[in-house]
Amino acid sequence: MNDFAGKPNAGMLHLLAAEPTLLPAAPLDADGETIEARRNENHTCLRCGKPATTALIADLDEHGKRWLDLCYDDFNLAREAN
């Protein structure tokens, strides 16, 4: 099972069909304020292209920390699958 409660991982990227090296790098020192600022920017959902309403950070070891921008529906899809 994937640890989705705060730390999305490679399993979630597989579920979303996301290539880690193509995701934008997230700051190493990101905190709640940084994540909230990202959520309020104009990004598209990495799965469907709709406006993203959720910003998560996945720590992908060799690829570092990467942003996962998801719309409400795809966030819930991924959350329920985990």
C-alpha positions in Angstrom: 0.0 0.0 0.0 1.2 3.5 -0.8 1.7 6.1 2.0 -0.6 8.7 0.7 -1.3 10.5 4.0 1.3 13.3 3.4 3.9 11.5 1.3 2.8 10.5 -2.1 5.4 8.1 -3.7 6.3 6.3 -6.8 3.2 4.0 -6.6 1.0 7.0 -6.9 2.9 8.3 -9.9 2.3 4.9 -11.6 -1.4 5.2 -10.8 -1.5 8.6 -12.3 0.8 7.6 -15.3 3.2 10.4 -14.4 6.9 10.4 -15.4 8.9 11.7 -12.4 11.6 13.4 -14.5 8.9 15.5 -16.2 7.4 16.8 -13.0 8.5 20.2 -11.7 11.0 20.1 -8.9 9.7 21.1 -5.5 11.8 23.1 -3.0 13.6 20.9 -0.5 12.4 23.1 2.4 8.8 23.4 1.3 6.3 23.9 4.1 2.5 24.4 4.4 2.8 28.0 3.2 4.8 27.0 0.1 2.3 24.2 -0.7 -0.6 26.6 -0.3 1.0 29.2 -2.5 1.6 26.5 -5.2 -2.1 25.5 -4.9 -3.2 29.0 -5.5 -1.1 29.4 -8.7 -2.4 28.6 -12.1 -1.4 24.9 -12.8 -3.1 22.1 -14.6 -3.8 18.6 -13.3 -1.0 16.3 -14.3 -3.6 13.6 -15.1 -6.4 15.3 -17.1 -5.3 18.9 -17.8 -8.2 20.6 -15.9 -7.2 23.4 -13.4 -5.4 21.9 -10.4 -6.9 22.5 -7.0 -4.4 20.4 -5.0 -0.7 20.6 -4.7 1.3 17.7 -3.3 5.0 16.9 -3.0 6.3 13.5 -3.8 9.8 12.6 -2.4 11.1 10.4 -5.2 14.6 9.5 -3.8 16.8 9.7 -6.9 14.5 12.2 -8.6 14.2 14.4 -5.5 11.0 16.2 -4.4 8.5 16.8 -7.2 5.2 18.7 -7.4 2.0 16.8 -8.1 -0.7 19.2 -9.2 -4.1 17.5 -9.3 -7.7 18.5 -9.9 -10.3 17.6 -7.2 -11.5 14.5 -9.0 -8.1 13.1 -9.7 -6.9 13.8 -6.2 -9.8 11.8 -4.8 -9.3 9.0 -7.4 -5.7 8.6 -6.3 -6.5 8.9 -2.6 -9.2 6.3 -2.8 -7.0 3.9 -4.8 -4.4 4.1 -2.1 
